[in-house]
Amino acid sequence: MSFSKGTFKSYLNSSTFVGDKKKFDSPGPPDSGIDEDEEESGGSRHPEMLEGEIIIGQAHNVLRFDAFSGLNKGISGSLYCTNFKVSFVSANKPPTNLIELDRRNQLFKENDIPLTCIESIWQVSSSRRRQLQAGVSLSSAVKMIEIRCKNFKVHTFSFKFTPKSQTRSIMNTIVYHAFPTNAQLLFAFAFKLPNSNGSFPQSNGPVDKKGPGTNKWKVIPQKPIQQKYTPLPDKITRVPATPPPVPEKPVIGRPGKTPQYRKCADWEYELKRTGARNLRVSMINQDFRISESLPEYFVVPSVCSDGELNRAAPHFEDGRVPFWSWSHSNGSMLMRMTTLRPDTVHLDMEDNMLESITLIHPSKVQPQILDLNKLCPSIREIQSSYVKIQEMCIPVTTASKCLSNHVLYGLDCQDCESAMLWALMRIETLKDFWASDERWLSSLDSSKWIHNISMCLNVAVSAATAMYQDETTVVLKEVSGRDLSCVVSSLVQMMLDPFSRSQLGFQSLIQREWVIAGHPFLDRCGHITPSNGEEAPVFLLFLDCVHQLMEQFPSAFEFTDTYLMTLWDSMFSGIFGTFVFNSEKQRVRTCRQGASTPIKLATVWAWTLQYSKNDQNLFNNPLYILRQSQKRGNNPAELALRQLVKDMQPDFTLGCNMGVYRSMARQRAQMMKNPLRSGRRTKKPPLPPIPPPPHAYPNPNVNGANSTSSNANASDPNILIPSLTGPFLQFWTACYLRWIPSVHIVGGGAPMLYKQQCELVDEIQHLKLKLRNLKLKSPPKTNGYEESNVYFTRSPEGAISKKNQQLLTSAFPYSISDLSFIGGDRRSFLGTPLARFLRGQSLLDTEVGGAGLPTSVMETDEVEL
């Protein structure tokens, strides 16, 4: 029996996977009587699903293109849209070794796009390009779409070989759910938290556990292509079931649990930790009676009664009376307040509150007020600078911009030919990016992003200097008190408080100064539409400021920049209740609305939901681990040696002749070697002690790590005062350019340095363990190797582990340049019609012929591997 030539669909379905067993099907004839829906859905791989996640729409025979590949490198598969993400599943399973190299996030993978992370969707059809918005009807001829994410990542999909009905359905579904109008439509309210034993509540559909001993579950609908989803608010609020109480145990690899500061005990512990005096925890805002953006518990001066706070609240913006943030050991404090309302007539209310702050100071010194409205960039300036940074990192050609103007604004340009527009838009990627290389520095300067970072750091340095040097209380004043005051207050504490530079302390800082203090994450992140012009990356600006501190003081922070970038990505995942509200009142009202019991949302600080313990080691700074291990050393011999070295260290106050110091060092060493013998047999008077240096602990952290500042009050090594001149502030390349493979340095960059540091620290810990075992009379029966807390380690046999042999790039661990690493297997294209296309021919200039296939790919040439 002879069959006609198979269609593109038959080629794609010729090698499918069912479960763990490979199934081979020979391509059948087009008129074999197989139902189209059954052929398209049968045997296709479903995306990994979370508890509470359901499939809303799907499309098959979709092509996914690699970023900045010029539309000539892609993989085939199916595109799914759930109530959580847009997921692309390749037609073939990648090999096991490639799965290990994939991003190990347990909530979403490399080919998954959280709906809240989508910033814009662009439709590329036969003759135009336009931005898709909710409520806009789609064209029936959708050939290609481009999804741009808020973390600068770009995803490009082609529906050239997808049935038109599926294309229209999946596009309407994605556009509708990517721009919700209500916070309750976010997946955070549908996600079901695991039980205390690690299991999940029973789901509505068949549940299939992915592998033994794992906590990954997926829900497989019976007929996902026919499943209908009605996004009603009352339906969403009833989805999450009340989980059992979470046990009181750490959820991260650090001692302790991140406090939520929703209880009075958390604030009292913070007061005790900082040694604050003359302060108390106020409960006047219970049930949010005086302010909608302040928490129910906050700290105020002890001399202020609740009656005074109640009388003063109506005269401040949103009722935000001055409240406490942090206290220095010298008695100075950091306070936050808003401006008075424009319609208030009691202008003395601000003076009365400042007087109470003066009374609780040990020296009764008046506080220093820093007006952030004048010293820091505005919200509009931050957003404008951010948009310019996006244009630099996600380049768009002039032709594409011109074409967008044609579509969106109806502009007419006589110089633009249709063919020229298509040609230029097709090569929109690398050529555009490298064309902007000559003006990169000028574009960066004109964006004023580094300038905004410098302004915030400069204000924080002024506040920190006033607190630890002048011992003066600082009051941060802002109109709303919910944006730039969060940035400056957090930076001041990171400069002065070593606890804030640990991971647990940093998480506590964000929870206290951002989440509880009422930063409007919902509006600033643009989780819902319309944003009403309130969208601005204030939190990203803060993370970039922290990155600048980490660059100048690399051993002072427990976490790495990978932790900061992961935190930024988690903010757009839409699954954590930490970043989906504007205030505590909104969180309480939303979680209690329409539910008999309050809905418990997942917290971003439970990192075990996203990463395994081994992957969380990427957050650990090896230099900080080595520094802390040296501080914890209690060996008497080591302490004596350290004291000897410190005593013999000259301060160069006796002149510049080094021979004087060498002679004194030899004599002092001889005396310490045998002090009794030296005292009995010599009649010389004992050597005078070496004069102590001006600062017993000269702080190298003042004005930069390499500074020789002689500030008399800069003797505390726990203080970090950065240098703010031009060469010290750098563009955060690892974050903003991590999705552009062409700028990645293969085998170099900061990740390679991080790898070497991890291996060195792991070797030091391994040698220390061996020394301890040698001193024991009965050493433990182990292999002489204990589990390390760094990512790159050595095996018990002393050989470098397998992950050390990976080919690292400067974007590790986020971007993988090779397309096969993200699910594509080039061998699956051999002998298929797609082979000709992947050799370099673009879809945009192919004509459809025959059985729905381009005329140029009807031949049987093989793909060049």
N, C-alpha and C positions, 0 to 999 in steps of 0.2 A: 504494500500500500504506500502510495506517495502522498506526501503532505506539501502544501504550499509553504512558502518561506514564512518563518515565525515572525510575529510582531515584536516590537520593543518590549511589550509587556511580558511576552513569553521568555524573552532573554533574561529579564530581571528576575523572574520567578523560577528560572531553571535551577538555581542553587539556593535553597532556603534552609533555615534551621528551625527545628521544632524541638524545644527543650534542650537537652544536652546531646541529641543525636542528629547527625546531618542527614538530610533527605534529598535525594537526587530525583529530579523529574525531567524527563525529556520534553522539549517544547512541543506542544500539540498544535494542531491546525487552528486558525482563527475561528473557524465555524464548527468547533468540536462540540458545541452545545453546553460548554461550561458556563455557569452563571457568572456574570461579570463581577458582582459584588463578592461572590464566594472566591473567585480567583484572586481578587485584589486583597481581600482580608485574610484568606486562609493561608496559614503558614507564616504570616508576617510577624515580626518581633514587636512586642509591645514595650513601651518605655517603663523603666522602673518607677513604681508608684509608691507614694506615701499613704499613711492612714488618713482618710478623709479626702483623698484626691480621686477625682473621677475624670474620665475622658469625655470631652465635649465634642470635639470634631477631629477629623483626620483626613489625610490625603496621601496617596501612594504615587510611586514613580516620580518622586521629587528629587531634584539635584541640589546639593549643597556645595557652595564654592568656598575655597579657602580664602582667607582674608588677603586682600591686595594681590590676588593671583591673576588679574586680568581676565577673569571668566574662562580660563582654560585649564583649571585644575579643580575637579569636584568629585564628589562621591554620590551614589544613588541610595535612596532609602525612602522612608515614610516620615511624614510630618504630622505630629500630634499636638493638639491643644487641650490642656486640662484646666481645671480651675486654679492651678498653681503655676504652670509653666508652659512654654512652647518647646517641644522636645523633638529632635530629629534622631531617628533610629536608622542606622545604615542597613543595607540589604543583607550584608554578611557580618557575622561576628568577627571582631578582630582577634588575632592570636592572643594567647594568654600573656605573653611577655609585653604586648602592647597595652593590655588592660592594666598591668601593674604601673605603667608609666602615665596613665591617665590621672587627672586631678582626682584626689581621693575624697572629695566632699561627698558625704553620705546622703545629702538632701538633693543635690542636683549635680549633673556631670558637665563635661566639656561642651556637649551639644545641647544642653538645656538652657533655656532663657526664662528666668522668672518674669512673670507678667509685669510686676512692679518695676522691673529693671529696664523695661522698654521705654525709650524716650520718644522715638518717632519711627514711623513705618512709611516707606516710600514705595510706590508702585511704578514699575518700569514696564511699559507696554510697547506696542508696535510703533508709536509715534510720539509719545510724550512721557513725562515723568512728573509725578505729583505726590504730595504728602497726604497720607490717608488719616482721617480723623473719624471718631465715633459719630455715627449718624449719616455719613457720606456714602452714597450709593457707589458700588464698585463697578468697574467696566467688566464686561463679559470676557474680554481678551486680556487676562492677566498673565503675562509671560514670566515676569520676574519681580521679586520684592527684595527690599533691603531694610533690615531691622537694625536700627542703631540703638545701642544701650547706653545707660547713664554712666557706666564705667568705661566708656570709650571703645567698647567692642562692637564690631560690625558683623552681621550675619547676612549672607546673600543666598536666596533660594530661587530656583527656577521651576516653573510649572509647565515647561514646554511639552512634556509627555504625560502630564496629569489630566485626567478627564475634567472638562470644564465645570461640571456640577460640583465635583470635589474641590476644585480650586476656589470657586465662588463661596462655597460653604465654609472652608477653612479660613479664608480671608475675612469674611464677615465675623466669624467667631473670634479670631485673634484681635481684630480691631475693637470689637465690643468689649472684650474682657481685659484688654491691655490698658484701657483708660476708664476705670470705674468712677462712679460719681458718689460713692458712699464708702466710708471706711469699713463698714461691716461686710462689704463684698470681697475684702482681702482674704487671702488663704489663711492668714493667721487665725481666723475664727473657725475655720473648717479643719485645721490640722489637729489631729488627736495625739496628745502626749502619751508616751509609754507609761506603763504601770511601774510600780516600784521594783518589780522583778525583771524589768526589761522588756516585757511583752506588751502588746497593744490590745486595746478593746476590740471586740468583735466588729467586723465591718459588715456593710450591707451586701457585698458581692462575694464571690469566691476568693479566698485568700490563698496565696501561694508563697511560702517562705523561701527566700533566696539563699540557699546554702545553709549548712548546719552551723549553729553557734553564732549567727549574725542577727542583727536587729533591723534588717532591711525587709520591708514587706511591700507587696504591690497588689493592687486590686485589679482583676481582669474582668471587665464587664462581659456579659454573655454575647451581646451584639453591639460593640462600641460604635459601629458606623450608623446604627439606627437609634442610639441613645439620645434622648433629648434632655436638655438641662435648662431649667427655669431659674434664673438668678433673682429670686425674690428675697428681700431682706429678712422676712420672717423665717424663710427656709434656712438661710445662712445662720441665723442666730440659734437655731435648734440643732444644727449639725453636731457641734462638739459636745460630747458627753463629759460629765464631771469626773475627772480622774481621781483616784485615791490620793490621800496626802503623800506628798513627796518626802521621803525620809531625810532626816537631818544629817547629810553627809556631803562631803565636797563633790562638786560636779566638774571640777577641773583638776588639773594635776598639781595644784598649789595647795598649801595648807590653808584651810579656811574657806568660807563660802562668801561670795560677793554679797554684801548687805544691800537690801532694796531700799532702805531708809523710808519705809512705810510704817515703821513702828517707832515708838519713843525710845526703846532700848537701843536701837541702832545709832540714834543721835547721841545718846548718853555715852555709848562706847566711844564714839568719835571725839567727844569732848574730853574723855579720859585719856585717849591715846595722844592727843595733841597737848595735853596739859593746860587746857583753856580754863580761865578763871572768870568769875563774875558774869557767867552766862547761864542761861536756862533754856529748857525745851518748852516752847509754847504750844498749847493745844487749842488756841482760839480759832483756828481755821478748820476745825472739825466740821465735816459736811460742807466745807468750802463756803463758809459764811461771809468772810471778809474779802477773799480773793479767789478767782476761778483758776488762776494759773499757779498759785503757790501750793505747796503740799499741805497736808493736814497737820504735819508736825514740822516745825523749823525752830532754829535757835535765834534768840534775841538777847539783848543786854538784860541782866537780872534786875536792873533798876526800873525797867519798863514793865508796868503792869498790863494785864490783859485789857483793862479799861482804857488805858492810854493808847494801846494799839488799835482798839476798836474805834476810838475817836479819830485817830490819825489816818486809818486806812482809806476812808472815802476821799481824801485829798491827794493821794498818790495814784499814779496810773495803774489801773486794774487792781487797786488795793494792795499793791506790793510794797509793804513797809520795809525799811532796812532790816536785813537779816544777815546772820553770820555765815562765813564760808570756811575760814581756817584761822588758826592762831599760831604765832611763833613762840618759841621758848622764852624770848625776852619780854613777852607780854603784849606785843603789837598784834593786831588782828586784821583780817581781810573781810570787808563787809561789801554787800551789794544793795543797791537801792535804785529806784526809778525816779523820774522827775515828777514834780507836782503837776496835777491836772491843770489845763489852761483855764478852766472855769472856776477854780478854787479861789476863795477870798482870804483864806487863812494861810498867808505866806509864811507864817512863823512855825508851821508844823514841821518843816524840814529842819529848821534850827533847833527845835525842841528834841527831835530824834538824834541829831548830831551831838547835842549836849549830853544826852544819855550815853552815847558812845565814848565821849570824852571822860565821863565820870568813872567808867569801868577800866580805863587805862591805868596801869600802875603809877605812871608819872603825871597823870591828868593832862596829857598832851593832846591838843586838838588834832583831829584826823585830817589827813590829806585827801582831798577830793579830786578824782581823775574823771573828767568829763569825756566819756568814750565817744560821744556824738561828734566831738571836735578832733579827737586824737586817733580814731580808728576809721577805716573805710565804711561807707554806708552799705546797706543791703543791696541797693541797686548797683553800686560800684562793684561789689563782689560778684554779682550775677553777670554783669557786663564783662568783667575780666575772665570769668569762667567760660563764657561763650567763645571768647577769643582763643582761649586755650584749647577748647574743643575743635575749633577750626584748624588749629595747628596740628593736633594729633589725629584728627579725622579729616583729612584734606578733601575738598570738593573742587573740581575744576571750574574754570570760568564758564566753560560751555554748559556744565551741569547747573551752575547758578543761573545762567541765562535761560536755560530751558525751564528751570523752576519758576522763574519770573514769568515766562510765557504762560505757564499753566495756572499759577496761583493768582497772578495779577493781570493777566491778559495783555501783557506788554508785547509790542511788535518791534522786531529788530531786523532791518533790511540786510545786515551783514551776515546773518546766521542762516546757513543752508541746512536743510534737513539731514542730508548725508553727512555733512561736517559735524553736526551735533551728535549723530549716532557714533561716529568714529571717535570723537573726543570723549564721549561719555563711556565708551567701552573700555578705554585705557585710563579710567579715572583713578587708578590706584597708585602704583609705584611711581609712575612718571610725574604725577601731581605732587607726590610727597617729596621726591628728590628735586623737583623744580622749586620747591619752597626752601631748599637747603641753604641757598645763598642768602636769603633774608630771614633765616631762622632766628638769629639773635635779635635783630631789629623787631621782628614780630613778637618775640618773647618780651622785649622791653616795652613795646607799645601795649601789650595786654595788661601790664601793671599787676600781674599776679604776684611776682616776687616782691614788688613794692608793697602790696597789701600785707604780705607775710611779714615784711620788715616793720611795717607800722604796728602790727599787733605785738610782735616780739619786743619792739622798743617800749611800748606802754607797759608790758609785763616786766621788763628789766627795771624800769623806773619804779614800779610798785614794789618789786622784790628788794631793790636797793633801799628804798625808804623803810621797809619793814626790818630788814636784818642789820642795816647800817645805822639809820637814824632812829630806829625803834619807834616808828610812828605808825599808827593805824591808818590803813588805806581804805577808802570807800570808792567803789566803782559805780559810777552814775551813768545810766543809760535811759533813753526814753521808755523803751519797753522792758528793759532789764532781762531779756530772754535770749539775746543773740550774742553780741560782742562781749558782754560781761561774762558769759559762759566761757568764751575763748580766753580772755585775759585772766580770769580767776583760775582757770585750770592751768594755764602756763605758769603763773606765779607759784602755785603749789608744786609744780613739777621742778621748778628751779630751786625751791627751798626745802621741800620735803622729800627725803629719799624713799619713803614708803610709796609715794605716788609714782615712782619710777619702776616699781615692781608690777607684775601683771595683775596681781590681786589689788594692789593699791590703785593702779590705773583704771581698772574696772570699777572700783568703788568711787573713784573721782568722777568718772563719766556718769555713773548712776546718780551721784549726789548733785553735781553741778550742771548736768544737762537734762537728764530724764526727769528727776524729781523737781528740779527748779523750773520746769515748764518750757524748755526749748521746743518750739513748734515744729517737730520733725515731720508731721503730716503735711504741712504747707511748704516747708523748706525743701523736702525731698520730692515733692510733686507726686505723691502716691495716688491722689485722686484728681479729677478734673471737674471744673476748671480750676487752675491754681490762683487766678485773680492777681497775678503778678507778685505772689509771695514766695516763689521758688528761688532759692539761693543756696549754694553749697557752703554754708557756714561751718558745718561739721568737718567737711573736707579741708577747709582752710585751717582749722585747728589741727587736724592730723598732719597736714603739711608742715605746720610750725613745729610739731613734735618731731617730725622727721629731720628738720634742720637742727634741732638739739641733739638728736642721735648721731648726726653726721659729725658734729663737733666734739661730742663726748661719747664715743662708741662703747665704753665699758661701764657707763653709768646706768644703763637701762637693762632690765631683765628680758625684755621682749625685743623682737626684730621688726624691720619694716614689713616683713611678710605678715606679721600680726596686724599691723596698721591697715594694710591693704585688704586683708581678709575681713577686718571689721567694717571697712567701707563697703565691701561687696555684700556683707551681711545686712547692711542697712537697706539695700535695695531688693533683698530676697522676698520681702513681704510675708515672712513666716514667723517673725519674732515680734512680740508685743512691745519690745523695748523701743522700737523706732517707728511706730505707727500712730502715735497720738500727739496732740498739741499740748496737752497738760494732763495732770493727774485727774482732774475732774472729768475730762472727756474719757479717760480710760475707765474710771469707776462707773460712769453713767452708761457707757457702751457695753461693758461686760455684764452689767446687771439688767440691761434692757431686754425685755421679752424672755427672760430665763428665770426659772425658779431658784436656781443657785448661780452664783457668779461664775462666769467663764474664766478658766485659767489658761492664760496664754503662755507660750514658750518664751523663755528668756534667752537672749543671745549669749549670755555668759555660760550657758551649759554647752561647752564646746564639744562634749562627747556626742551630742546630737549630730554634729557635722563631721568630726574627725576622730580617728582612732587615737589612742594614746601615743603611738609611735609618730603619727603625723603631726600631733600637737608639739612634738619636739622642734618642728620648724619655727615655732614661736620663741624658742629659748635662745638667748644670746650667749654664746660660749665664753666671750670675754667677761661677762657679768658673772657667770658661774665660776670661772677661775678666780675672779676678784673676791667673791663671797667665800670661797673655800679657803682663801688665804686669811680672811678676817676671822673665820671660825677655827683656825688652828690653835689648839691649846697644848701642844707639845712643849714642855719646859725647855728643851734644848732649842727648839725653833724660836721660842719667845726670847730666850737669852741671846741667841745669835742676832735676832732682829734688833734687840735693844743695843747690842754692841755696835752694830752697823750704824744705828741712829746716833749713838754717842760719839762715834768716830767721824761722823760726817761734818766737815768744816763748814763754817758760814762765811769764810773769806773776809772776816773783819780785821784780820791781822796783817793784811797786805796781799800782794799778788805773788809772792815767792812761794811756789808750791813745795819747796824743800822744807819750809817751816812746818807745814802740815804733815808731810810724810814723816819727819822726825818725831813730831808729837804723837802721831799715830803709832809708830814703832815703840816708843817709850810707854805709851798707855797700854799697848798690847802686851808688852813684857810685864808690866805691873799686874795686869789682870791674869796673866799666866801663872805667876807665883807672887802674890802681893806680900806674903809674910817674909819670904826670903829677900825680896827687894828692900823691905823696910828695915831689916836687921843689919844687913851687911853694907848698907850705904848710909852715909851721913848727910847726903844731899836732902834738902827739903822736898817733900812730895810735890809732884807736878801740880800746878794749878789746874783746876778743871777747865775744859774747853768752854769758852763763853757760849751760852745758849744762843741759838739764832733768833733773830727778831720775831719770827713766828715759829712756834714749835711744830706746827703743821702747815707749811706754806701751801696755800690752795692753788693748784694749777688750773682750776676750773673758772677762775675769774677772767673775764674778757677773752675767753678762748682757751683751748687746751695748751697752747704754746706761749701763753702770755707770761710776762715777767712783772706783773703788776705789784706794786708795793703798798697796796691799800691795807691800812692797819687793821681794818675790821673784816678783811677777807681771809680769815684764818680757819674757817670751817670747811673741811673738804667735801661736805655734803651739799654745798651751794654750787649751783651751775649758773654762771653768768655768760651768755654767749656773746660772740662778736658779731655785729650786725653790718659790717662793711660789705661791699659788693662781692669780693672773692669768696666770702664764707657762706653766702646764701646761694644754693644751687637748685636747679630745676629737678623735680622728682621724676627722673627718667624711668626708673624701675616701675613706677605706678602708672604714669600716663602713656607710656609707649610700650607697654608689655604685650600688646596685641598686634604689633607690627613686626613680623618676622624679619623684615629686611634690615632693621636697625639693631637686631640682636647680635651680640658678640658670642660666637661659638667657642666654648672652652675658656671664656674669660669673663670679666666683669666682677661685680660684687659677689654673686653667688660662688664663684670659684674661691675667692678669699674667705668667704664664710665656710666653705667646705674644708679648707685647710685649717681654719681655726677650730672647727669641730673635731677634726682628727687629732690635732695637737692636744686639745683639752681632754679628749677621751684617752689619749695615751698617758697624760699626766695622772688622770684618775686611776688608770690601770696600774701604773707604777706605784702609786700611793697605796693601793690595795695590796700589792705584793709586799711592800715594806711592812705594812701592818700585820700581814700573815706571818712574816718571818719573825716578828717579835713575840708572837704568841707561842706558848708551849705546845698547845694542841690546835693547830690551825684548822678551820672548817674544811670539810671534805667537799670542796667545790672545784670548779675548773679554774679558779683564780681570776674570775671575771664576773663583774656584776653589771646589772642593767644600767646603761648610761642614759642621761637625760639630754643628750645632743643628737641631732638627726643623723649625721655622718659618723659612723663608728667603725670599730674593728671587731671582727668576729672573735669568739673565744680562742681560736687557734692563732690569732694574731694577723690573719689575712684581712685585707680590705673587703668590706661587705659588698654585696652585689650592687646596691644602689650607689655606691661610690664610683662604680664603673660606668654610670650613665654619662652620656654626653651632655654636659650642662651648657646652658646659654645664659646670657645676662638677664633673661626674663624668668629664670627658674624661681618658683615652681609653677608658673602660671601658663606660659605660652609654649607650645611645641610646634616648631616650624614645619616638620614633615607632616603631610596630610594623613599618612597612614597611621600616625600615632593617635588620631582622634576618631578611629573607627573605620577607616577606609582600608580595604585590602585590594591593591591594584591587580592582583591575580584574578579577581572576580570580574574584571572588565575585559579579559582576554577573549577575543572572538565575538564580542557583542557590538551592536551598532554604536554604543557609547564610546567604543575604543577610538573610532575616527575623531569623534568630538574632543576627547581628552588629549588628542595630539596637538591641539592649539586652535581649532576652529571655534569661533564664538557662536553662541546660539542666536545672537541678534541679527546675523546676516545669513541665516539659513532659510531655505524655502521648504515648505511642507509638500511632500509628494508621496505617492504610493499609499501605503497603509498608515498614514499619519506620521511618517518618518521623513526627515530631511533627505532630499535627493542625493546629497553628497555622502551620506552614511549608509546607503543601501548596499555598498560593496562589502566584501568579506575580508578586508585587510585587518591584520592584527595590530594591537596596540604596542607601542614601543615602551618596554618596561624600563 
